[in-house]
């Protein structure tokens, strides 16, 4: 990630879709994250910082229209402080 107000940030995660928590490297907001497969096309993640939920995210592939959607929310003190949706389309062949 490239930040306008500071250095580039590189976040690394190696995880399985088993609901267990895995360490996150390079993130100030998330120290551990767990992922679960919701259905064939959807995964959900919950990030924690010192045991407190700091991120929720859901990634969904729509094979019919060739998109990947990512919805996320960052939390502080139990309240959403930032959220968004990104939709990626498959490149034209």
Backbone bond lengths (Angstrom), bond angles and torsions (degrees), N, CA, C in turn:
res aa  C-N    CA-C-N  psi(-1)  N-CA   C-N-CA  omega(-1)  CA-C   N-CA-C  phi
1 X - - - 1.447 - - 1.522 107.97 -
2 X 1.308 114.94 140.74 1.462 120.46 177.57 1.519 107.56 -109.74
3 X 1.317 115.16 122.50 1.459 120.61 -179.84 1.514 109.99 -99.52
4 X 1.318 116.36 141.02 1.457 121.00 179.78 1.526 111.54 -71.44
5 X 1.338 117.14 -27.49 1.456 120.82 -173.80 1.524 113.88 -107.77
6 X 1.326 118.26 15.14 1.454 118.45 -178.56 1.513 112.43 -175.40
7 X 1.323 115.19 -165.41 1.466 119.33 -176.89 1.530 112.30 -71.19
8 X 1.327 114.23 161.72 1.463 119.92 174.04 1.526 109.00 -61.08
9 X 1.333 115.92 150.38 1.458 121.66 -179.83 1.518 108.20 -121.91
10 X 1.327 116.28 132.24 1.459 121.09 176.83 1.526 107.29 -119.38
11 X 1.323 115.75 120.08 1.461 122.07 -179.65 1.524 108.02 -109.56
12 X 1.339 116.70 131.13 1.463 121.45 -178.92 1.526 110.59 -123.86
13 X 1.338 114.45 135.62 1.461 121.92 179.04 1.524 107.69 -140.73
14 X 1.295 116.77 135.57 1.465 121.54 170.74 1.527 104.84 -127.41
15 X 1.351 116.29 110.73 1.465 120.09 -171.92 1.518 111.11 -143.62
16 X 1.320 114.37 164.03 1.459 122.49 173.48 1.526 107.78 -113.87
17 X 1.324 116.05 164.85 1.472 121.37 178.29 1.518 109.66 -91.90
18 X 1.335 116.20 58.76 1.459 120.70 -174.54 1.527 113.81 -121.59
19 X 1.330 117.71 5.26 1.460 120.86 178.90 1.519 114.31 81.83
20 X 1.341 118.26 -7.35 1.465 121.31 177.88 1.528 109.60 -78.89
21 X 1.334 116.90 154.84 1.462 120.48 178.83 1.521 110.17 -86.71
22 X 1.330 114.58 138.74 1.454 122.57 178.95 1.524 108.79 -125.90
23 X 1.341 117.92 146.59 1.471 119.97 -178.83 1.526 112.39 -68.21
24 X 1.317 114.54 147.65 1.465 122.96 176.51 1.523 106.69 -115.24
25 X 1.311 116.92 129.56 1.463 121.49 179.01 1.525 109.77 -106.50
26 X 1.323 116.39 135.10 1.454 121.19 172.63 1.514 115.96 92.99
27 X 1.334 118.39 -0.87 1.462 121.20 -179.11 1.520 110.36 -104.63
28 X 1.325 116.01 134.66 1.462 120.08 174.84 1.522 111.00 -81.51
29 X 1.325 117.43 -24.26 1.465 121.98 -174.32 1.522 113.71 -92.69
30 X 1.330 117.56 -26.27 1.468 121.09 -173.17 1.528 109.09 -131.69
31 X 1.324 116.46 125.40 1.467 121.24 177.99 1.529 111.84 -102.64
32 X 1.338 116.71 -26.11 1.471 122.06 179.22 1.523 107.89 -146.83
33 X 1.353 115.72 150.03 1.465 119.58 -179.69 1.518 109.54 -143.24
34 X 1.317 115.71 148.27 1.465 122.03 175.18 1.524 107.87 -123.06
35 X 1.331 115.02 144.31 1.461 121.09 178.84 1.516 110.13 -125.48
36 X 1.332 116.22 144.87 1.462 123.09 175.37 1.516 108.65 -135.22
37 X 1.305 115.33 145.40 1.468 120.37 175.14 1.529 106.70 -88.26
38 X 1.326 116.57 118.86 1.457 122.30 -178.46 1.534 110.04 -80.70
39 X 1.319 115.43 -45.37 1.461 121.79 175.29 1.520 107.58 -154.81
40 X 1.304 117.13 -170.03 1.463 121.48 -175.66 1.529 113.37 -56.87
41 X 1.330 117.28 -30.27 1.461 121.76 -173.89 1.522 114.90 -114.58
42 X 1.336 118.68 3.98 1.457 120.42 -172.33 1.517 112.11 -133.53
43 X 1.343 115.74 134.68 1.452 121.30 170.34 1.523 108.47 -123.63
44 X 1.326 115.98 149.16 1.459 121.41 178.75 1.519 108.85 -127.05
45 X 1.332 115.60 141.31 1.454 121.04 179.55 1.511 111.10 -126.93
46 X 1.331 114.97 146.71 1.461 121.87 174.61 1.520 108.15 -128.88
47 X 1.338 115.66 117.74 1.455 121.38 179.35 1.512 110.40 -99.33
48 X 1.333 114.22 145.51 1.465 120.15 179.83 1.524 110.02 -130.05
49 X 1.302 114.26 149.44 1.453 122.58 173.89 1.521 106.26 -127.69
50 X 1.320 116.91 115.63 1.474 121.90 -175.73 1.523 111.67 54.45
51 X 1.344 116.72 39.67 1.460 122.19 176.14 1.513 115.65 83.15
52 X 1.317 118.34 -5.74 1.466 122.96 -177.69 1.529 108.96 -104.37
53 X 1.339 117.08 135.40 1.464 120.89 179.49 1.528 109.66 -60.25
54 X 1.337 115.11 125.80 1.466 120.62 179.09 1.531 112.23 -123.47
55 X 1.354 116.95 -9.73 1.461 120.73 -178.57 1.518 109.21 -155.29
56 X 1.320 116.22 137.96 1.463 121.83 165.41 1.516 106.57 -127.25
57 X 1.326 115.60 141.80 1.462 119.46 179.32 1.512 109.69 -148.51
58 X 1.320 114.80 148.36 1.457 122.08 177.40 1.519 108.04 -135.43
59 X 1.333 115.92 128.52 1.459 121.61 177.32 1.524 108.17 -116.22
60 X 1.324 116.59 128.83 1.465 121.96 -177.32 1.520 110.02 -131.47
61 X 1.325 115.51 129.64 1.460 122.13 174.75 1.520 107.91 -97.95
62 X 1.324 116.19 132.74 1.462 121.39 173.92 1.528 107.25 -111.82
63 X 1.333 117.15 96.90 1.457 119.67 -176.05 1.530 113.35 -65.59
64 X 1.322 118.03 -23.17 1.460 120.60 -179.35 1.526 112.54 -68.44
65 X 1.349 116.53 -38.13 1.471 117.99 -179.67 1.527 112.52 -113.15
66 X 1.334 117.62 5.67 1.457 121.44 174.13 1.510 114.83 67.93
67 X 1.340 117.76 38.59 1.457 120.31 179.43 1.522 111.65 -119.60
68 X 1.317 114.59 155.65 1.458 123.78 170.21 1.519 106.25 -121.05
69 X 1.329 117.23 122.50 1.462 121.59 179.06 1.520 109.28 -110.24
70 X 1.321 116.13 136.11 1.460 122.33 177.48 1.518 108.15 -124.39
71 X 1.323 116.03 120.32 1.464 122.05 175.14 1.517 107.63 -112.37
72 X 1.335 117.44 135.97 1.461 119.72 -178.81 1.518 111.00 -143.55
73 X 1.320 114.63 156.47 1.461 121.92 172.98 1.519 108.17 -142.70
74 X 1.334 116.49 134.24 1.456 122.49 172.63 1.528 107.97 -102.29
75 X 1.326 115.99 142.52 1.460 122.20 -176.22 1.526 110.90 -121.55
76 X 1.329 115.13 146.87 1.458 122.93 170.28 1.521 106.83 -142.15
77 X 1.306 116.00 128.05 1.466 121.73 -178.93 1.527 111.67 54.86
78 X 1.334 116.57 37.17 1.456 121.78 176.95 1.514 115.71 78.03
79 X 1.324 117.18 4.05 1.458 120.81 -179.15 1.524 110.41 -118.07
80 X 1.328 116.85 145.78 1.458 121.16 176.56 1.532 108.96 -70.24
81 X 1.335 115.59 124.77 1.467 120.27 178.98 1.527 111.84 -109.55
82 X 1.327 116.94 -15.65 1.467 121.49 176.34 1.520 107.81 -160.12
83 X 1.321 115.83 143.91 1.460 119.83 177.05 1.517 108.74 -154.91
84 X 1.315 114.79 162.27 1.452 117.68 179.55 1.506 112.18 -172.46
85 X 1.314 114.41 173.28 1.460 123.21 177.95 1.524 107.27 -135.50
86 X 1.324 115.52 132.39 1.456 120.55 174.26 1.524 107.43 -122.70
87 X 1.326 117.02 134.82 1.461 122.03 178.04 1.517 107.72 -121.59
88 X 1.319 115.31 122.19 1.459 122.30 179.96 1.518 109.01 -107.71
89 X 1.320 117.10 132.68 1.461 121.64 178.86 1.524 108.89 -104.71
90 X 1.317 115.71 147.73 1.456 120.58 176.75 1.522 109.65 -64.93
91 X 1.316 116.08 144.29 1.459 120.36 178.38 1.528 110.16 -68.87
92 X 1.308 115.65 144.91 1.466 120.32 177.76 1.521 108.93 -67.90
93 X 1.307 115.74 141.72 1.470 119.09 -179.44 1.494 111.63 -94.71
